[in-house]
């Protein structure tokens, strides 16, 4: 538990390490420091093992009163989760409101992995941040929070964001986003993201992961699960989390006022079955009954998403040697994916023509909308081909 005296003592320790002299750690300095860095009186967060049901009940009731002032579409929840996208945890998901889904936030160790090439922009599918350990930090969270506040200001909305008391959740002055911290030691019971929303997201991601493995078994050319593909999987999995599931999970926490709590009709666990059945079917096809499905499904349930900075790390940051910023701009040898062979445009055009013909003759399975998508892709490819025609010397003197 942090108090003003401990804050002052720690400041002196860091000041000595930095060689600061003739500085008064006064009450006025401490007050301004807390305002600048969004430090407020909150107890450290915890899990369900150390909380009484009475405290959970009180937390629900207090939240219902706070949320009663907001439209359901203006109530958001934010939390982090680690994701084994391939071998190691390197992604963080955040933000789920009652009636809309925001773009996920992903933290990786490298800014421009080789698989991105020259054209892929990760910000087109997520909020993309980088540090050496792929941790959520207060700097990243503040940047994301200010971006959310800017978005809400442009939309002329005033929203509330429910947070746990994780160390990285440092607040800043915002005009359109009010940060409200959940009661201590209650997040396992009353945080909507913990009520299987994150679980659903991971299941849909792993369903795509298993489908890729199955496709690789049947295909001649193996497609690696690199960072680029994992970002596309994250986007698709997040989009696949159903709106009913999100609403049901909010209802399951019982923190919404009575007027909005009646929107949900089903238990959130039901939404998991589709993804679990798809994963089980793929496991049976590839490995039979010998593989450990449970280990695959739960391997990244409890990955840490942040770590507390040491005194030496804080000193390095102040001196301009931040430990959490990776100066290497590209993926290292840990990314064992090979450069993909991109087929020529002519081959893609022929494949799209064949695909259109196939769809036309199987409209009992496909729809006219599928044909429209193929036609749009053909048009985009034609326009791109025109732009890439080789220029002559005369073209530069027009």
C-alpha positions, 0 to 999 in steps of 0.5 A: 500500500502506497502512501505519501510518506513512502512516495517521498522516501522513494523519491529521495532514493531515486534522487540520490541515484540520479545525483540530485542535490539541494532539492526539497521534497516538500508537500507542494512538490508531492501534490504537483507530482501526483497531479502530473502522473495521475496518482490517486488513493487506490488499493492494489488490485487482487483476485477472487481468493481474497475477497468476501461476497459481501464486498463483491455485493457492495461493489456491484451496488456502488457501480450500479449507482455510478453507471446509472448516469451513463447511456449503455453505449457509453460504458466501457471496460478495459483489461489486458491479457497475454496471448501465445500467438505462436511461441511466446506471449506478446500481445495485449487486448483491451477495451470492450464496451456494452454495445460496441467493440473498439480496436484491440491494442497489441504490444510486441517486442519489435516495431517492424517485423520482417514479415510486415514487408514495406506495405503492411501497416499494423495500425490498420488492424489494431493499436500498435505499441512496442517495448522490449518485453511486450509489457503493458506500461503506464506510458503506453496506457496513457497514450492509448487513453489520450487517443480514446479521449480524442476519439470520444471528443470528436464524437461528442460523447462522454463515456466512463471506462472501468479499470482494475488497479493494475500499476500500469493504469495511470490516469491523465487529464481527460475531457470526455473519458472518466476513469473509474477503478473497480473495487479492490479484490473484486475484478474476478467477479465484477469485471465484464472482460473476465466474465468470458469475453477474453476467453471467447476471443482466445478461443476464436483465435485458436480456432483460426490457428488450428485451421491454419495448421490443418491447411498446412497439412493439406497444402504443398506450401506451408504458411507460417504463423508470423506476427502479421498473420497473427494480427489478422487473426486477432482482428478476425477473432475480435470481430467474431466475438458476438455482440450477444456474448458481450452483453451477456457477460456484462449482465453476468457481472450484475454491475449494470443498472436494472434498466440495462441489465435486462438486455441479456438473455443467455449465459455467456458460456454458451458462446464458447461451444462453437469455437471449442467444437471446431478446435476439437474437430481439428485436433481429432483430424490432426492428432487423434485422441492423444493430444492435450486439448486442455493444455492448448486451450488454457496455456496462456490463461495466466500470462503476466502482462506487466512488471513493476519497474526497479529503481535502476530501470527508472533511473535508466529511463530518466537518463534517456536509456529506457529499458522498455523501448526496443531500439532494434527496429526489426524481428530477430532470429526468434522469428523463423518465418521465411520470406514468402514468395508473392505470386505475380498479378497475372496468376492472381487474376487467373485465380480470381476468374476461376474462383468467380466461375466456381462461385457462379456454378455453386450459388446454392452454397455461396451468395451473390454477395460473394461474387460482388466481393470477387468482382471488387477484388478484380477491379482493385487488381486492375487499377493497381496493375495500371499504376504499376506499368513501367514508365518511359523516360518521356513520362518524367518530362510531362 
